[in-house]
């Protein structure tokens, strides 16, 4: 079942959506799961992947994000609404809010993980991390949250930071960031300290989601 094997950003989006939107997201996920089980995989594309690839190239001076987004929209009109918002939010963070400025920036160690959530038969996938090494060889790892809604709250960010620190045990939590891309807002442990109850809170929310998924799944043949 897909909610038992899901990316962190998608999981956070569903967990923190308002009740009516949450049901819609679960039903959408169920329909997609049914299609996969029937052998239909769609086009296999990730709506946000091209943008994030361009954002990474912008960081490393390989391209300009304004120009890249214009090309992406020209090739697919479905990107016309969200890609400019993603671009503007990312550049707000990168140009105005980012606190580390020791250029040039290089690609740090690429990271990805599959995290077996404690106490639940479920896997949370962590990928698409922006890994940056600055001129002082300091590493920073930025995990993107792309969804326009819901906004990434402090609780959602804190749970995300906790899971990232567990999924990537060799990375100091001080080097981890979660970026709400559209709003250009990062969250880090120094400004949003963990409380110690993140695993318990996350598990309760995740178990409730799985229960809702199983109940709603009965509405489909």
PyMOL commands that set and color helices and strands:
alter all, ss='L'
color gray80, all
select helices_A, chain A and resi 2-4+8-15+19-37+49-59+65-75+77-79+82-97+154-167+173-175+198-217
alter helices_A, ss='H'
color red, helices_A
select strands_A, chain A and resi 5-7+106-107+113-116+123-126+130-133+139-145+176-180+185-187
alter strands_A, ss='S'
color yellow, strands_A
deselect
rebuild
show_as cartoon
